[in-house]
Amino acid sequence: MNNKIEFMASIPQIQSAINTGNDGMRVKFDIPESDIGQAVRLIMLRGKAFKVTIEEVE
């Protein structure tokens, strides 16, 4: 089973998109409807640590 989750996303242009605090950082993503099937798999990772890789696309 492939545990890799991939989807397109962007950081919204709102002030609350990136928040920093004493315990780290919180980032919000906008995900297109076409990629929700993959992104919803993140729910299974709630409370777990995981690796994030960001790759810019044109």
Jmol script that loads the backbone (N, CA, C; Angstrom):
load data "model"
ATOM      1  N   MET A   1       0.836  -1.183   0.000  1.00  0.00           N
ATOM      2  CA  MET A   1       0.000   0.000   0.000  1.00  0.00           C
ATOM      3  C   MET A   1       0.880   1.245   0.000  1.00  0.00           C
ATOM      4  N   ASN A   2       0.549   2.197  -0.856  1.00  0.00           N
ATOM      5  CA  ASN A   2       1.313   3.440  -0.951  1.00  0.00           C
ATOM      6  C   ASN A   2       0.805   4.426   0.099  1.00  0.00           C
ATOM      7  N   ASN A   3       1.672   4.809   1.022  1.00  0.00           N
ATOM      8  CA  ASN A   3       1.281   5.743   2.077  1.00  0.00           C
ATOM      9  C   ASN A   3       1.558   7.188   1.697  1.00  0.00           C
ATOM     10  N   LYS A   4       2.049   7.425   0.497  1.00  0.00           N
ATOM     11  CA  LYS A   4       2.369   8.771   0.057  1.00  0.00           C
ATOM     12  C   LYS A   4       1.078   9.516  -0.300  1.00  0.00           C
ATOM     13  N   ILE A   5       0.950  10.732   0.202  1.00  0.00           N
ATOM     14  CA  ILE A   5      -0.206  11.578  -0.095  1.00  0.00           C
ATOM     15  C   ILE A   5       0.313  12.777  -0.872  1.00  0.00           C
ATOM     16  N   GLU A   6      -0.194  12.992  -2.058  1.00  0.00           N
ATOM     17  CA  GLU A   6       0.217  14.127  -2.886  1.00  0.00           C
ATOM     18  C   GLU A   6      -1.001  14.884  -3.370  1.00  0.00           C
ATOM     19  N   PHE A   7      -0.934  16.205  -3.322  1.00  0.00           N
ATOM     20  CA  PHE A   7      -2.004  17.033  -3.848  1.00  0.00           C
ATOM     21  C   PHE A   7      -1.455  18.422  -4.120  1.00  0.00           C
ATOM     22  N   MET A   8      -2.124  19.151  -4.975  1.00  0.00           N
ATOM     23  CA  MET A   8      -1.764  20.535  -5.259  1.00  0.00           C
ATOM     24  C   MET A   8      -2.351  21.403  -4.150  1.00  0.00           C
ATOM     25  N   ALA A   9      -1.650  22.462  -3.789  1.00  0.00           N
ATOM     26  CA  ALA A   9      -2.139  23.365  -2.757  1.00  0.00           C
ATOM     27  C   ALA A   9      -1.462  24.711  -2.904  1.00  0.00           C
ATOM     28  N   SER A  10      -2.045  25.701  -2.275  1.00  0.00           N
ATOM     29  CA  SER A  10      -1.439  27.026  -2.210  1.00  0.00           C
ATOM     30  C   SER A  10      -1.745  27.603  -0.834  1.00  0.00           C
ATOM     31  N   ILE A  11      -0.943  28.577  -0.441  1.00  0.00           N
ATOM     32  CA  ILE A  11      -1.178  29.263   0.821  1.00  0.00           C
ATOM     33  C   ILE A  11      -2.055  30.471   0.503  1.00  0.00           C
ATOM     34  N   PRO A  12      -3.214  30.578   1.123  1.00  0.00           N
ATOM     35  CA  PRO A  12      -4.110  31.688   0.809  1.00  0.00           C
ATOM     36  C   PRO A  12      -3.506  33.038   1.195  1.00  0.00           C
ATOM     37  N   GLN A  13      -3.907  34.068   0.491  1.00  0.00           N
ATOM     38  CA  GLN A  13      -3.403  35.415   0.757  1.00  0.00           C
ATOM     39  C   GLN A  13      -4.264  36.091   1.827  1.00  0.00           C
ATOM     40  N   ILE A  14      -4.267  35.491   3.006  1.00  0.00           N
ATOM     41  CA  ILE A  14      -4.969  36.048   4.155  1.00  0.00           C
ATOM     42  C   ILE A  14      -3.973  36.129   5.308  1.00  0.00           C
ATOM     43  N   GLN A  15      -4.187  37.058   6.191  1.00  0.00           N
ATOM     44  CA  GLN A  15      -3.245  37.282   7.287  1.00  0.00           C
ATOM     45  C   GLN A  15      -3.090  36.054   8.186  1.00  0.00           C
ATOM     46  N   SER A  16      -4.152  35.296   8.363  1.00  0.00           N
ATOM     47  CA  SER A  16      -4.098  34.148   9.262  1.00  0.00           C
ATOM     48  C   SER A  16      -3.589  32.868   8.593  1.00  0.00           C
ATOM     49  N   ALA A  17      -3.069  32.948   7.365  1.00  0.00           N
ATOM     50  CA  ALA A  17      -2.599  31.755   6.658  1.00  0.00           C
ATOM     51  C   ALA A  17      -1.380  31.141   7.329  1.00  0.00           C
ATOM     52  N   ILE A  18      -0.494  31.971   7.866  1.00  0.00           N
ATOM     53  CA  ILE A  18       0.702  31.492   8.553  1.00  0.00           C
ATOM     54  C   ILE A  18       0.747  32.147   9.927  1.00  0.00           C
ATOM     55  N   ASN A  19       0.666  31.334  10.952  1.00  0.00           N
ATOM     56  CA  ASN A  19       0.705  31.826  12.332  1.00  0.00           C
ATOM     57  C   ASN A  19       1.908  31.230  13.043  1.00  0.00           C
ATOM     58  N   THR A  20       2.623  32.057  13.772  1.00  0.00           N
ATOM     59  CA  THR A  20       3.741  31.565  14.571  1.00  0.00           C
ATOM     60  C   THR A  20       3.417  31.754  16.043  1.00  0.00           C
ATOM     61  N   GLY A  21       3.952  30.861  16.834  1.00  0.00           N
ATOM     62  CA  GLY A  21       3.715  30.932  18.272  1.00  0.00           C
ATOM     63  C   GLY A  21       4.881  30.327  19.021  1.00  0.00           C
ATOM     64  N   ASN A  22       4.717  30.172  20.323  1.00  0.00           N
ATOM     65  CA  ASN A  22       5.777  29.618  21.158  1.00  0.00           C
ATOM     66  C   ASN A  22       6.072  28.162  20.857  1.00  0.00           C
ATOM     67  N   ASP A  23       5.085  27.442  20.345  1.00  0.00           N
ATOM     68  CA  ASP A  23       5.261  26.003  20.116  1.00  0.00           C
ATOM     69  C   ASP A  23       5.459  25.639  18.654  1.00  0.00           C
ATOM     70  N   GLY A  24       5.694  26.627  17.785  1.00  0.00           N
ATOM     71  CA  GLY A  24       5.955  26.329  16.378  1.00  0.00           C
ATOM     72  C   GLY A  24       5.171  27.208  15.438  1.00  0.00           C
ATOM     73  N   MET A  25       4.698  26.635  14.360  1.00  0.00           N
ATOM     74  CA  MET A  25       4.037  27.384  13.302  1.00  0.00           C
ATOM     75  C   MET A  25       2.832  26.592  12.808  1.00  0.00           C
ATOM     76  N   ARG A  26       1.780  27.297  12.411  1.00  0.00           N
ATOM     77  CA  ARG A  26       0.599  26.692  11.808  1.00  0.00           C
ATOM     78  C   ARG A  26       0.414  27.316  10.431  1.00  0.00           C
ATOM     79  N   VAL A  27       0.196  26.462   9.426  1.00  0.00           N
ATOM     80  CA  VAL A  27       0.031  26.923   8.048  1.00  0.00           C
ATOM     81  C   VAL A  27      -1.278  26.379   7.501  1.00  0.00           C
ATOM     82  N   LYS A  28      -2.045  27.239   6.849  1.00  0.00           N
ATOM     83  CA  LYS A  28      -3.296  26.833   6.199  1.00  0.00           C
ATOM     84  C   LYS A  28      -3.035  26.701   4.696  1.00  0.00           C
ATOM     85  N   PHE A  29      -3.691  25.723   4.076  1.00  0.00           N
ATOM     86  CA  PHE A  29      -3.562  25.501   2.634  1.00  0.00           C
ATOM     87  C   PHE A  29      -4.927  25.569   1.965  1.00  0.00           C
ATOM     88  N   ASP A  30      -4.949  26.121   0.765  1.00  0.00           N
ATOM     89  CA  ASP A  30      -6.110  26.013  -0.111  1.00  0.00           C
ATOM     90  C   ASP A  30      -5.840  24.834  -1.035  1.00  0.00           C
ATOM     91  N   ILE A  31      -6.791  23.922  -1.122  1.00  0.00           N
ATOM     92  CA  ILE A  31      -6.639  22.725  -1.944  1.00  0.00           C
ATOM     93  C   ILE A  31      -7.791  22.695  -2.947  1.00  0.00           C
ATOM     94  N   PRO A  32      -7.479  22.534  -4.242  1.00  0.00           N
ATOM     95  CA  PRO A  32      -8.555  22.516  -5.237  1.00  0.00           C
ATOM     96  C   PRO A  32      -9.440  21.276  -5.074  1.00  0.00           C
ATOM     97  N   GLU A  33     -10.664  21.414  -5.453  1.00  0.00           N
ATOM     98  CA  GLU A  33     -11.624  20.317  -5.321  1.00  0.00           C
ATOM     99  C   GLU A  33     -11.138  19.051  -6.027  1.00  0.00           C
ATOM    100  N   SER A  34     -10.406  19.218  -7.117  1.00  0.00           N
ATOM    101  CA  SER A  34      -9.909  18.057  -7.859  1.00  0.00           C
ATOM    102  C   SER A  34      -8.928  17.213  -7.049  1.00  0.00           C
ATOM    103  N   ASP A  35      -8.331  17.753  -5.984  1.00  0.00           N
ATOM    104  CA  ASP A  35      -7.346  17.029  -5.181  1.00  0.00           C
ATOM    105  C   ASP A  35      -7.842  16.673  -3.781  1.00  0.00           C
ATOM    106  N   ILE A  36      -9.110  16.924  -3.511  1.00  0.00           N
ATOM    107  CA  ILE A  36      -9.638  16.663  -2.173  1.00  0.00           C
ATOM    108  C   ILE A  36      -9.552  15.179  -1.821  1.00  0.00           C
ATOM    109  N   GLY A  37      -9.700  14.305  -2.783  1.00  0.00           N
ATOM    110  CA  GLY A  37      -9.618  12.865  -2.518  1.00  0.00           C
ATOM    111  C   GLY A  37      -8.310  12.471  -1.862  1.00  0.00           C
ATOM    112  N   GLN A  38      -7.216  13.056  -2.297  1.00  0.00           N
ATOM    113  CA  GLN A  38      -5.910  12.795  -1.685  1.00  0.00           C
ATOM    114  C   GLN A  38      -5.774  13.531  -0.361  1.00  0.00           C
ATOM    115  N   ALA A  39      -6.151  14.796  -0.351  1.00  0.00           N
ATOM    116  CA  ALA A  39      -5.957  15.627   0.840  1.00  0.00           C
ATOM    117  C   ALA A  39      -6.751  15.121   2.029  1.00  0.00           C
ATOM    118  N   VAL A  40      -7.919  14.549   1.801  1.00  0.00           N
ATOM    119  CA  VAL A  40      -8.742  14.060   2.908  1.00  0.00           C
ATOM    120  C   VAL A  40      -8.040  12.928   3.659  1.00  0.00           C
ATOM    121  N   ARG A  41      -7.083  12.285   3.020  1.00  0.00           N
ATOM    122  CA  ARG A  41      -6.317  11.220   3.678  1.00  0.00           C
ATOM    123  C   ARG A  41      -5.496  11.757   4.850  1.00  0.00           C
ATOM    124  N   LEU A  42      -5.295  13.079   4.901  1.00  0.00           N
ATOM    125  CA  LEU A  42      -4.579  13.681   6.022  1.00  0.00           C
ATOM    126  C   LEU A  42      -5.298  13.447   7.347  1.00  0.00           C
ATOM    127  N   ILE A  43      -6.594  13.261   7.278  1.00  0.00           N
ATOM    128  CA  ILE A  43      -7.374  13.024   8.497  1.00  0.00           C
ATOM    129  C   ILE A  43      -6.840  11.800   9.244  1.00  0.00           C
ATOM    130  N   MET A  44      -6.383  10.799   8.515  1.00  0.00           N
ATOM    131  CA  MET A  44      -5.856   9.583   9.136  1.00  0.00           C
ATOM    132  C   MET A  44      -4.544   9.842   9.872  1.00  0.00           C
ATOM    133  N   LEU A  45      -3.908  10.974   9.602  1.00  0.00           N
ATOM    134  CA  LEU A  45      -2.627  11.295  10.228  1.00  0.00           C
ATOM    135  C   LEU A  45      -2.773  12.214  11.433  1.00  0.00           C
ATOM    136  N   ARG A  46      -3.993  12.551  11.794  1.00  0.00           N
ATOM    137  CA  ARG A  46      -4.213  13.414  12.960  1.00  0.00           C
ATOM    138  C   ARG A  46      -3.529  12.850  14.192  1.00  0.00           C
ATOM    139  N   GLY A  47      -2.746  13.680  14.869  1.00  0.00           N
ATOM    140  CA  GLY A  47      -2.053  13.260  16.076  1.00  0.00           C
ATOM    141  C   GLY A  47      -0.766  12.501  15.822  1.00  0.00           C
ATOM    142  N   LYS A  48      -0.421  12.281  14.541  1.00  0.00           N
ATOM    143  CA  LYS A  48       0.797  11.558  14.184  1.00  0.00           C
ATOM    144  C   LYS A  48       1.799  12.524  13.564  1.00  0.00           C
ATOM    145  N   ALA A  49       3.065  12.204  13.688  1.00  0.00           N
ATOM    146  CA  ALA A  49       4.106  12.985  13.020  1.00  0.00           C
ATOM    147  C   ALA A  49       4.243  12.491  11.581  1.00  0.00           C
ATOM    148  N   PHE A  50       4.518  13.412  10.665  1.00  0.00           N
ATOM    149  CA  PHE A  50       4.746  13.038   9.277  1.00  0.00           C
ATOM    150  C   PHE A  50       5.694  14.042   8.637  1.00  0.00           C
ATOM    151  N   LYS A  51       6.292  13.657   7.531  1.00  0.00           N
ATOM    152  CA  LYS A  51       7.255  14.485   6.812  1.00  0.00           C
ATOM    153  C   LYS A  51       6.531  15.266   5.716  1.00  0.00           C
ATOM    154  N   VAL A  52       6.864  16.541   5.582  1.00  0.00           N
ATOM    155  CA  VAL A  52       6.271  17.392   4.554  1.00  0.00           C
ATOM    156  C   VAL A  52       7.379  17.842   3.603  1.00  0.00           C
ATOM    157  N   THR A  53       7.132  17.693   2.314  1.00  0.00           N
ATOM    158  CA  THR A  53       8.053  18.172   1.286  1.00  0.00           C
ATOM    159  C   THR A  53       7.292  19.135   0.398  1.00  0.00           C
ATOM    160  N   ILE A  54       7.839  20.319   0.183  1.00  0.00           N
ATOM    161  CA  ILE A  54       7.196  21.319  -0.660  1.00  0.00           C
ATOM    162  C   ILE A  54       8.013  21.477  -1.940  1.00  0.00           C
ATOM    163  N   GLU A  55       7.330  21.422  -3.084  1.00  0.00           N
ATOM    164  CA  GLU A  55       7.968  21.597  -4.389  1.00  0.00           C
ATOM    165  C   GLU A  55       7.156  22.628  -5.160  1.00  0.00           C
ATOM    166  N   GLU A  56       7.782  23.733  -5.512  1.00  0.00           N
ATOM    167  CA  GLU A  56       7.084  24.774  -6.257  1.00  0.00           C
ATOM    168  C   GLU A  56       6.819  24.308  -7.692  1.00  0.00           C
ATOM    169  N   VAL A  57       5.615  24.591  -8.194  1.00  0.00           N
ATOM    170  CA  VAL A  57       5.259  24.278  -9.576  1.00  0.00           C
ATOM    171  C   VAL A  57       4.842  25.546 -10.280  1.00  0.00           C
ATOM    172  N   GLU A  58       4.960  25.540 -11.567  1.00  0.00           N
ATOM    173  CA  GLU A  58       4.554  26.699 -12.377  1.00  0.00           C
ATOM    174  C   GLU A  58       3.064  26.684 -12.609  1.00  0.00           C
TER     175      GLU A  58
END
end "model"
wireframe off; spacefill off
backbone 0.3
color backbone group
